Structures are given as C-alpha cells and as structure tokens.
Amino acid sequence: MWSDTVAKIPVVKRLSEPEQDRLRKLATVFLHQKTINGADGFVVDDTVRIVIAAQACLLILNLDIDHFKGWHEVIVYPSSFVATHREIDQTGLVSERRKGLSGEAWLRGPVILSWTDVTANLMHYRPGSNVVLHEFAHKLDMLNGVANGMPPLHREMAIKSWTNTLSDAFATLNRHIESHYPLSVDSYAGTNPAEFFAVFSEVFFEQPLILNKHYPDVYDQFRAYYRQDPLIGQAH
C-alpha cells in the first residue's frame, strides 16, 4: 500500500530508496502520534493517511518527529472549507471575514486540509503548489510560538544571516509584485513573512532549480534548515 501510494506523489518520487525507507518510518510514527479525521462526511482511508503523512514528513526527513510536537490532529474536508476570522483594523473596528480555504494550520491546534486541493497536486501536478507542504511548514514556523517566518534554527545556523537573507528576498519579491515583474513563485508569498516561508518551502521541495536560480541565498538557508538538498534529487 505504501509503495503504490507514494509512487503517485511527485515530490516524494525523487527520493532515493534509503530516503524513502526513512520517510516511511517517519510517517509510521507520525500516524501513530496524530489522528486524521474527516469532516463534512469525508471518509479517511489508508490512501488519505499515507498521502498526507508522506508529504508532511518529507519536511522533517532529516530532522525528527519532535518538530511536529504539541498538537495531535489533522482534519480533512472533501473540498475547500469556509473559515471565519476576526480582524481588528487600526481604528479598533472588529470585523469578521469568511472565505474558502484549501488549508489552515492552527497554533497548538490541528492542520486542516481540503482533499480536493491535496489531490489536485497529484492528478494535475502543479510544481510549487502543495497545500500539505505549505500547512506543515507553518507548523514548523509555529514552534517558536507564532508563525513569522522564523522557525527555531539549528545551532550551526546564524539568526542574523537567516533574517537578512529572507527579509531581502521578501522585499525583492514585493517590489516585483508592485512593478508587475514576472514572478518565479506564487505572489501569495508576498503577503507576510509567514506565508513567504511556507510558499518558499513548497518551491524548495518541488522546484529547487527555480528557487536556486532566482533566490540562491534563500535556497542555501533552506538547505541548511531542512538539512536536505532537493537539487541532488533531480538526478533520481
């Protein structure tokens, strides 16, 4: 079941056999620690569990399962779901905004996914667009307490280097967006630093050549953080 399902996941197929074996073991622990529940009548089967666990654990392939600590549930809707968010503007006015989402990650709460959007990436491969990688990257980011584009870095990594590199790239991306310059990544990355980290994490794993070409310094920081080099996987 594992092999047949994973063979259909483009971002995982690039892994070597030892890497896929390590991923399978990580995903097994993940599924033991987390519950995956359906919402709005969605039925969770083994395929759903493997597809989500395999892609989530790709992020921590060379880290460890403790990077997903502090929460216990993944909720899967059959398609996009409506979420209501309270917002407070500069005048103190409180408003509620409702919109359809493909995914959401809560601090110390669940990851919520739309199965339609998860499978869209499998059936109609859109490299650089992966809702599972995106939402679980937010979970890594939240290990510091809030999603702000600054996950806990490894001891050998310099915080100043990470901050300067990502801040410069974020500013460059937004200048390109404002000037309608052709973009190499989804413009959603320009929303805020948290979305920048999540979107660029998608691109790091799915389009490493693109990221390394246009944002080589960000690629180097992500390679150090994830302890992976997806460019090597291009040869598999």
WOJOKA-V970497 format. One record per residue. N is the residue number from 1. RES is the residue in three letters. NEAR is the number of other C-alpha atoms within 8 Angstrom. Layout:
BEGIN
n->[N & N]
res->[RES & RES]
near->[NEAR & NEAR]
END
This chain:
BEGIN
n->[1 & 2 & 3 & 4 & 5 & 6 & 7 & 8 & 9 & 10 & 11 & 12 & 13 & 14 & 15 & 16 & 17 & 18 & 19 & 20 & 21 & 22 & 23 & 24 & 25 & 26 & 27 & 28 & 29 & 30 & 31 & 32 & 33 & 34 & 35 & 36 & 37 & 38 & 39 & 40 & 41 & 42 & 43 & 44 & 45 & 46 & 47 & 48 & 49 & 50 & 51 & 52 & 53 & 54 & 55 & 56 & 57 & 58 & 59 & 60 & 61 & 62 & 63 & 64 & 65 & 66 & 67 & 68 & 69 & 70 & 71 & 72 & 73 & 74 & 75 & 76 & 77 & 78 & 79 & 80 & 81 & 82 & 83 & 84 & 85 & 86 & 87 & 88 & 89 & 90 & 91 & 92 & 93 & 94 & 95 & 96 & 97 & 98 & 99 & 100 & 101 & 102 & 103 & 104 & 105 & 106 & 107 & 108 & 109 & 110 & 111 & 112 & 113 & 114 & 115 & 116 & 117 & 118 & 119 & 120 & 121 & 122 & 123 & 124 & 125 & 126 & 127 & 128 & 129 & 130 & 131 & 132 & 133 & 134 & 135 & 136 & 137 & 138 & 139 & 140 & 141 & 142 & 143 & 144 & 145 & 146 & 147 & 148 & 149 & 150 & 151 & 152 & 153 & 154 & 155 & 156 & 157 & 158 & 159 & 160 & 161 & 162 & 163 & 164 & 165 & 166 & 167 & 168 & 169 & 170 & 171 & 172 & 173 & 174 & 175 & 176 & 177 & 178 & 179 & 180 & 181 & 182 & 183 & 184 & 185 & 186 & 187 & 188 & 189 & 190 & 191 & 192 & 193 & 194 & 195 & 196 & 197 & 198 & 199 & 200 & 201 & 202 & 203 & 204 & 205 & 206 & 207 & 208 & 209 & 210 & 211 & 212 & 213 & 214 & 215 & 216 & 217 & 218 & 219 & 220 & 221 & 222 & 223 & 224 & 225 & 226 & 227 & 228 & 229 & 230 & 231 & 232 & 233 & 234 & 235 & 236]
res->[MET & TRP & SER & ASP & THR & VAL & ALA & LYS & ILE & PRO & VAL & VAL & LYS & ARG & LEU & SER & GLU & PRO & GLU & GLN & ASP & ARG & LEU & ARG & LYS & LEU & ALA & THR & VAL & PHE & LEU & HIS & GLN & LYS & THR & ILE & ASN & GLY & ALA & ASP & GLY & PHE & VAL & VAL & ASP & ASP & THR & VAL & ARG & ILE & VAL & ILE & ALA & ALA & GLN & ALA & CYS & LEU & LEU & ILE & LEU & ASN & LEU & ASP & ILE & ASP & HIS & PHE & LYS & GLY & TRP & HIS & GLU & VAL & ILE & VAL & TYR & PRO & SER & SER & PHE & VAL & ALA & THR & HIS & ARG & GLU & ILE & ASP & GLN & THR & GLY & LEU & VAL & SER & GLU & ARG & ARG & LYS & GLY & LEU & SER & GLY & GLU & ALA & TRP & LEU & ARG & GLY & PRO & VAL & ILE & LEU & SER & TRP & THR & ASP & VAL & THR & ALA & ASN & LEU & MET & HIS & TYR & ARG & PRO & GLY & SER & ASN & VAL & VAL & LEU & HIS & GLU & PHE & ALA & HIS & LYS & LEU & ASP & MET & LEU & ASN & GLY & VAL & ALA & ASN & GLY & MET & PRO & PRO & LEU & HIS & ARG & GLU & MET & ALA & ILE & LYS & SER & TRP & THR & ASN & THR & LEU & SER & ASP & ALA & PHE & ALA & THR & LEU & ASN & ARG & HIS & ILE & GLU & SER & HIS & TYR & PRO & LEU & SER & VAL & ASP & SER & TYR & ALA & GLY & THR & ASN & PRO & ALA & GLU & PHE & PHE & ALA & VAL & PHE & SER & GLU & VAL & PHE & PHE & GLU & GLN & PRO & LEU & ILE & LEU & ASN & LYS & HIS & TYR & PRO & ASP & VAL & TYR & ASP & GLN & PHE & ARG & ALA & TYR & TYR & ARG & GLN & ASP & PRO & LEU & ILE & GLY & GLN & ALA & HIS]
near->[5 & 7 & 6 & 7 & 11 & 12 & 9 & 8 & 10 & 9 & 8 & 12 & 9 & 10 & 9 & 8 & 6 & 6 & 9 & 10 & 8 & 9 & 12 & 10 & 8 & 11 & 12 & 8 & 9 & 11 & 11 & 7 & 7 & 10 & 9 & 11 & 10 & 12 & 9 & 6 & 7 & 9 & 6 & 11 & 6 & 6 & 9 & 8 & 11 & 12 & 11 & 9 & 11 & 13 & 12 & 11 & 12 & 9 & 10 & 11 & 12 & 7 & 8 & 7 & 10 & 5 & 9 & 8 & 6 & 5 & 9 & 9 & 11 & 12 & 12 & 14 & 15 & 12 & 9 & 14 & 10 & 8 & 8 & 8 & 7 & 8 & 8 & 9 & 7 & 5 & 5 & 6 & 7 & 8 & 7 & 8 & 8 & 8 & 8 & 8 & 10 & 11 & 12 & 9 & 12 & 8 & 9 & 6 & 9 & 12 & 13 & 11 & 16 & 15 & 11 & 9 & 12 & 12 & 8 & 9 & 12 & 10 & 6 & 6 & 8 & 7 & 9 & 13 & 10 & 11 & 11 & 12 & 13 & 12 & 13 & 12 & 12 & 13 & 13 & 10 & 16 & 12 & 10 & 9 & 6 & 8 & 12 & 10 & 11 & 10 & 11 & 7 & 9 & 6 & 5 & 4 & 10 & 8 & 7 & 6 & 8 & 10 & 9 & 8 & 11 & 9 & 9 & 8 & 10 & 12 & 8 & 8 & 11 & 9 & 8 & 11 & 11 & 7 & 6 & 6 & 7 & 5 & 9 & 7 & 9 & 8 & 9 & 8 & 15 & 12 & 8 & 8 & 12 & 12 & 12 & 14 & 13 & 15 & 15 & 11 & 12 & 14 & 15 & 13 & 10 & 10 & 11 & 12 & 7 & 9 & 15 & 11 & 7 & 7 & 9 & 9 & 8 & 12 & 12 & 8 & 10 & 11 & 10 & 9 & 9 & 11 & 9 & 7 & 7 & 9 & 8 & 7 & 10 & 7 & 6 & 7]
END
